[in-house]
Amino acid sequence: VTERFNKFWSEWRSFVVFVVVMLVFRSAIADWNQVPSGSMKPSILPGDRIVVDKLAYDLAVPFTWVRIFRWGEPNRGDVVTFDNPQDERLFVKRVIGVPGDVVELRRNRLFINGDKASYEPLGPDEIAKLPIPDASAHRFFRETVLGDSRVIMVNRRATGTYSTFPPQEIPAGYYLMLGDNRDNSSDSRRIGLITRDRIMGRAHAVAFSVDLDKYYLPRLARFFTDLP
């Protein structure tokens, strides 16, 4: 057995070391994740492969949730990945409420600490530039609140089941997450607030993208683009 192991190790040592280093790198330093759903449209599309900085807020022991050092906290507007507490799937959403905030949603109109977000409708030329094939079924707004801005989309025919929730104060150690596709996102309105230790990192950019509806053809225009 020892002889066979030594032979295996001598032949495959470089490959094994490479795999271990890559796994540690993806677990604790940076990762790239496939996005399967449209909950973050128009910012992130299904088929995007996003780059996640796992050192954005802290340093964790590889393959665990144990944080060794912490040097930052998620801010409003950050796009982050986290483990869904209900089924442990990896989600990507936008941070809307941080500890101490009071957040309210009225018919898809956001209020944070009493400040009402402004909603500027996108013009036809701006909408035409969005990579959304069913754009006519949605309305697009530039949502701005407390100095943070992003483009969101709402469905013209949505029933509004999750478009409203009462004022909610975010306790210490928790964050409120929403998708930019407000009427088609499983976020804090469904799964609740997210604890700090479940946040894995901050998504910074799209590394590359393929169109899942067109035989995985590459979307070259989205390669190496920053996330808003």
Contacts in CASP RR format, 6 or more apart in sequence:
PFRMAT RR
TARGET T0000
AUTHOR 0000-0000-0000
METHOD contacts of the structure
MODEL  1
VTERFNKFWSEWRSFVVFVVVMLVFRSAIADWNQVPSGSMKPSILPGDRI
VVDKLAYDLAVPFTWVRIFRWGEPNRGDVVTFDNPQDERLFVKRVIGVPG
DVVELRRNRLFINGDKASYEPLGPDEIAKLPIPDASAHRFFRETVLGDSR
VIMVNRRATGTYSTFPPQEIPAGYYLMLGDNRDNSSDSRRIGLITRDRIM
GRAHAVAFSVDLDKYYLPRLARFFTDLP
9 16 0 8 1.000
23 62 0 8 1.000
23 63 0 8 1.000
24 62 0 8 1.000
26 32 0 8 1.000
27 54 0 8 1.000
27 60 0 8 1.000
27 62 0 8 1.000
27 63 0 8 1.000
28 54 0 8 1.000
28 55 0 8 1.000
28 59 0 8 1.000
28 60 0 8 1.000
28 61 0 8 1.000
28 62 0 8 1.000
29 54 0 8 1.000
29 55 0 8 1.000
30 51 0 8 1.000
30 52 0 8 1.000
30 53 0 8 1.000
30 54 0 8 1.000
30 55 0 8 1.000
31 51 0 8 1.000
31 52 0 8 1.000
31 54 0 8 1.000
31 81 0 8 1.000
31 200 0 8 1.000
32 49 0 8 1.000
32 50 0 8 1.000
32 51 0 8 1.000
32 52 0 8 1.000
32 207 0 8 1.000
33 49 0 8 1.000
33 50 0 8 1.000
33 52 0 8 1.000
33 81 0 8 1.000
33 90 0 8 1.000
33 92 0 8 1.000
33 203 0 8 1.000
34 47 0 8 1.000
34 48 0 8 1.000
34 49 0 8 1.000
35 44 0 8 1.000
35 45 0 8 1.000
35 46 0 8 1.000
35 47 0 8 1.000
35 48 0 8 1.000
35 49 0 8 1.000
35 50 0 8 1.000
35 92 0 8 1.000
36 46 0 8 1.000
36 47 0 8 1.000
37 46 0 8 1.000
38 44 0 8 1.000
38 45 0 8 1.000
38 46 0 8 1.000
38 181 0 8 1.000
38 184 0 8 1.000
38 185 0 8 1.000
39 92 0 8 1.000
39 93 0 8 1.000
39 179 0 8 1.000
39 180 0 8 1.000
39 181 0 8 1.000
39 184 0 8 1.000
39 185 0 8 1.000
39 186 0 8 1.000
39 187 0 8 1.000
40 79 0 8 1.000
40 92 0 8 1.000
40 93 0 8 1.000
40 94 0 8 1.000
40 179 0 8 1.000
40 180 0 8 1.000
40 181 0 8 1.000
40 185 0 8 1.000
41 132 0 8 1.000
41 153 0 8 1.000
41 180 0 8 1.000
41 181 0 8 1.000
41 184 0 8 1.000
42 130 0 8 1.000
42 131 0 8 1.000
42 132 0 8 1.000
42 140 0 8 1.000
42 151 0 8 1.000
42 153 0 8 1.000
42 180 0 8 1.000
42 181 0 8 1.000
43 79 0 8 1.000
43 94 0 8 1.000
43 150 0 8 1.000
43 151 0 8 1.000
43 180 0 8 1.000
43 227 0 8 1.000
43 228 0 8 1.000
44 50 0 8 1.000
44 79 0 8 1.000
44 92 0 8 1.000
44 180 0 8 1.000
44 203 0 8 1.000
44 206 0 8 1.000
44 227 0 8 1.000
45 131 0 8 1.000
45 209 0 8 1.000
45 219 0 8 1.000
45 222 0 8 1.000
46 212 0 8 1.000
47 209 0 8 1.000
47 210 0 8 1.000
47 211 0 8 1.000
47 212 0 8 1.000
48 206 0 8 1.000
48 209 0 8 1.000
48 222 0 8 1.000
49 206 0 8 1.000
49 207 0 8 1.000
49 208 0 8 1.000
49 209 0 8 1.000
50 92 0 8 1.000
50 203 0 8 1.000
50 204 0 8 1.000
50 205 0 8 1.000
50 206 0 8 1.000
50 207 0 8 1.000
50 227 0 8 1.000
51 203 0 8 1.000
51 204 0 8 1.000
51 205 0 8 1.000
51 206 0 8 1.000
51 207 0 8 1.000
52 81 0 8 1.000
52 200 0 8 1.000
52 201 0 8 1.000
52 202 0 8 1.000
52 203 0 8 1.000
52 204 0 8 1.000
53 201 0 8 1.000
53 202 0 8 1.000
53 203 0 8 1.000
53 204 0 8 1.000
54 60 0 8 1.000
54 200 0 8 1.000
54 201 0 8 1.000
56 72 0 8 1.000
56 78 0 8 1.000
56 201 0 8 1.000
56 202 0 8 1.000
57 70 0 8 1.000
57 71 0 8 1.000
57 72 0 8 1.000
57 73 0 8 1.000
57 74 0 8 1.000
57 199 0 8 1.000
57 201 0 8 1.000
57 202 0 8 1.000
58 67 0 8 1.000
58 68 0 8 1.000
58 69 0 8 1.000
58 70 0 8 1.000
58 71 0 8 1.000
58 72 0 8 1.000
59 67 0 8 1.000
59 68 0 8 1.000
59 69 0 8 1.000
59 70 0 8 1.000
60 66 0 8 1.000
60 67 0 8 1.000
60 68 0 8 1.000
61 67 0 8 1.000
61 68 0 8 1.000
65 197 0 8 1.000
65 198 0 8 1.000
67 197 0 8 1.000
73 98 0 8 1.000
73 196 0 8 1.000
74 80 0 8 1.000
74 95 0 8 1.000
74 98 0 8 1.000
74 175 0 8 1.000
74 196 0 8 1.000
74 199 0 8 1.000
74 202 0 8 1.000
75 95 0 8 1.000
75 98 0 8 1.000
76 95 0 8 1.000
76 96 0 8 1.000
76 97 0 8 1.000
76 98 0 8 1.000
76 101 0 8 1.000
76 112 0 8 1.000
76 146 0 8 1.000
76 148 0 8 1.000
77 94 0 8 1.000
77 95 0 8 1.000
77 96 0 8 1.000
77 148 0 8 1.000
77 150 0 8 1.000
78 94 0 8 1.000
78 95 0 8 1.000
78 202 0 8 1.000
79 92 0 8 1.000
79 93 0 8 1.000
79 94 0 8 1.000
79 95 0 8 1.000
79 202 0 8 1.000
79 203 0 8 1.000
79 227 0 8 1.000
80 92 0 8 1.000
80 93 0 8 1.000
80 94 0 8 1.000
80 95 0 8 1.000
80 177 0 8 1.000
80 199 0 8 1.000
80 200 0 8 1.000
80 201 0 8 1.000
80 202 0 8 1.000
80 203 0 8 1.000
81 90 0 8 1.000
81 91 0 8 1.000
81 92 0 8 1.000
81 199 0 8 1.000
81 200 0 8 1.000
81 201 0 8 1.000
81 203 0 8 1.000
82 90 0 8 1.000
82 91 0 8 1.000
82 93 0 8 1.000
82 177 0 8 1.000
82 194 0 8 1.000
82 198 0 8 1.000
82 199 0 8 1.000
82 200 0 8 1.000
82 201 0 8 1.000
83 89 0 8 1.000
83 90 0 8 1.000
83 91 0 8 1.000
83 198 0 8 1.000
83 200 0 8 1.000
84 90 0 8 1.000
84 91 0 8 1.000
84 186 0 8 1.000
84 191 0 8 1.000
85 191 0 8 1.000
85 192 0 8 1.000
85 194 0 8 1.000
85 195 0 8 1.000
85 198 0 8 1.000
86 191 0 8 1.000
90 200 0 8 1.000
91 177 0 8 1.000
91 186 0 8 1.000
91 187 0 8 1.000
92 203 0 8 1.000
93 177 0 8 1.000
93 178 0 8 1.000
93 179 0 8 1.000
93 185 0 8 1.000
93 187 0 8 1.000
93 188 0 8 1.000
94 150 0 8 1.000
94 177 0 8 1.000
94 178 0 8 1.000
94 179 0 8 1.000
94 180 0 8 1.000
95 175 0 8 1.000
95 176 0 8 1.000
95 177 0 8 1.000
96 103 0 8 1.000
96 110 0 8 1.000
96 112 0 8 1.000
96 176 0 8 1.000
96 177 0 8 1.000
96 178 0 8 1.000
96 188 0 8 1.000
97 103 0 8 1.000
97 112 0 8 1.000
97 170 0 8 1.000
97 175 0 8 1.000
97 176 0 8 1.000
98 170 0 8 1.000
98 175 0 8 1.000
99 170 0 8 1.000
99 171 0 8 1.000
99 172 0 8 1.000
99 173 0 8 1.000
99 174 0 8 1.000
99 175 0 8 1.000
100 169 0 8 1.000
100 170 0 8 1.000
100 171 0 8 1.000
100 172 0 8 1.000
101 112 0 8 1.000
101 113 0 8 1.000
101 169 0 8 1.000
101 170 0 8 1.000
101 176 0 8 1.000
102 112 0 8 1.000
102 113 0 8 1.000
102 114 0 8 1.000
102 167 0 8 1.000
102 168 0 8 1.000
102 169 0 8 1.000
102 170 0 8 1.000
103 110 0 8 1.000
103 111 0 8 1.000
103 112 0 8 1.000
103 167 0 8 1.000
103 168 0 8 1.000
103 170 0 8 1.000
103 176 0 8 1.000
104 110 0 8 1.000
104 111 0 8 1.000
104 112 0 8 1.000
104 114 0 8 1.000
104 165 0 8 1.000
104 166 0 8 1.000
104 167 0 8 1.000
104 168 0 8 1.000
105 111 0 8 1.000
105 163 0 8 1.000
105 164 0 8 1.000
105 165 0 8 1.000
105 189 0 8 1.000
106 164 0 8 1.000
107 160 0 8 1.000
107 163 0 8 1.000
107 164 0 8 1.000
108 154 0 8 1.000
108 160 0 8 1.000
108 163 0 8 1.000
108 182 0 8 1.000
108 183 0 8 1.000
109 116 0 8 1.000
109 117 0 8 1.000
109 119 0 8 1.000
110 116 0 8 1.000
110 117 0 8 1.000
110 143 0 8 1.000
110 145 0 8 1.000
111 117 0 8 1.000
111 145 0 8 1.000
111 167 0 8 1.000
112 145 0 8 1.000
112 146 0 8 1.000
113 146 0 8 1.000
115 145 0 8 1.000
115 146 0 8 1.000
116 145 0 8 1.000
117 143 0 8 1.000
117 144 0 8 1.000
117 145 0 8 1.000
118 143 0 8 1.000
118 144 0 8 1.000
118 145 0 8 1.000
119 141 0 8 1.000
119 142 0 8 1.000
119 143 0 8 1.000
120 141 0 8 1.000
120 142 0 8 1.000
120 144 0 8 1.000
121 139 0 8 1.000
121 140 0 8 1.000
121 141 0 8 1.000
122 130 0 8 1.000
122 140 0 8 1.000
122 141 0 8 1.000
122 142 0 8 1.000
122 151 0 8 1.000
126 140 0 8 1.000
127 135 0 8 1.000
127 140 0 8 1.000
128 135 0 8 1.000
130 140 0 8 1.000
130 151 0 8 1.000
131 219 0 8 1.000
131 221 0 8 1.000
131 222 0 8 1.000
132 138 0 8 1.000
132 153 0 8 1.000
133 213 0 8 1.000
137 155 0 8 1.000
137 156 0 8 1.000
137 157 0 8 1.000
138 153 0 8 1.000
138 154 0 8 1.000
138 155 0 8 1.000
138 156 0 8 1.000
139 153 0 8 1.000
139 154 0 8 1.000
139 156 0 8 1.000
140 151 0 8 1.000
140 152 0 8 1.000
140 153 0 8 1.000
141 151 0 8 1.000
141 152 0 8 1.000
141 153 0 8 1.000
141 154 0 8 1.000
142 149 0 8 1.000
142 150 0 8 1.000
142 151 0 8 1.000
143 149 0 8 1.000
143 150 0 8 1.000
143 151 0 8 1.000
143 152 0 8 1.000
150 180 0 8 1.000
150 228 0 8 1.000
151 180 0 8 1.000
151 228 0 8 1.000
152 179 0 8 1.000
152 180 0 8 1.000
152 181 0 8 1.000
152 182 0 8 1.000
153 180 0 8 1.000
153 181 0 8 1.000
153 182 0 8 1.000
154 163 0 8 1.000
154 182 0 8 1.000
154 183 0 8 1.000
155 183 0 8 1.000
155 184 0 8 1.000
158 183 0 8 1.000
160 183 0 8 1.000
162 183 0 8 1.000
162 189 0 8 1.000
162 190 0 8 1.000
163 182 0 8 1.000
163 183 0 8 1.000
165 189 0 8 1.000
168 176 0 8 1.000
170 176 0 8 1.000
170 193 0 8 1.000
171 193 0 8 1.000
173 195 0 8 1.000
173 196 0 8 1.000
174 193 0 8 1.000
174 194 0 8 1.000
174 195 0 8 1.000
174 196 0 8 1.000
175 193 0 8 1.000
175 194 0 8 1.000
175 195 0 8 1.000
175 196 0 8 1.000
175 199 0 8 1.000
176 188 0 8 1.000
176 193 0 8 1.000
176 194 0 8 1.000
177 187 0 8 1.000
177 188 0 8 1.000
177 194 0 8 1.000
178 185 0 8 1.000
178 187 0 8 1.000
178 188 0 8 1.000
178 189 0 8 1.000
179 185 0 8 1.000
179 187 0 8 1.000
188 194 0 8 1.000
203 227 0 8 1.000
204 226 0 8 1.000
204 227 0 8 1.000
205 224 0 8 1.000
205 225 0 8 1.000
205 226 0 8 1.000
205 227 0 8 1.000
206 222 0 8 1.000
206 223 0 8 1.000
206 224 0 8 1.000
206 225 0 8 1.000
206 227 0 8 1.000
207 223 0 8 1.000
207 224 0 8 1.000
208 218 0 8 1.000
208 222 0 8 1.000
208 223 0 8 1.000
208 224 0 8 1.000
209 218 0 8 1.000
209 219 0 8 1.000
209 222 0 8 1.000
209 223 0 8 1.000
210 216 0 8 1.000
210 217 0 8 1.000
210 218 0 8 1.000
210 219 0 8 1.000
211 217 0 8 1.000
211 218 0 8 1.000
211 219 0 8 1.000
END
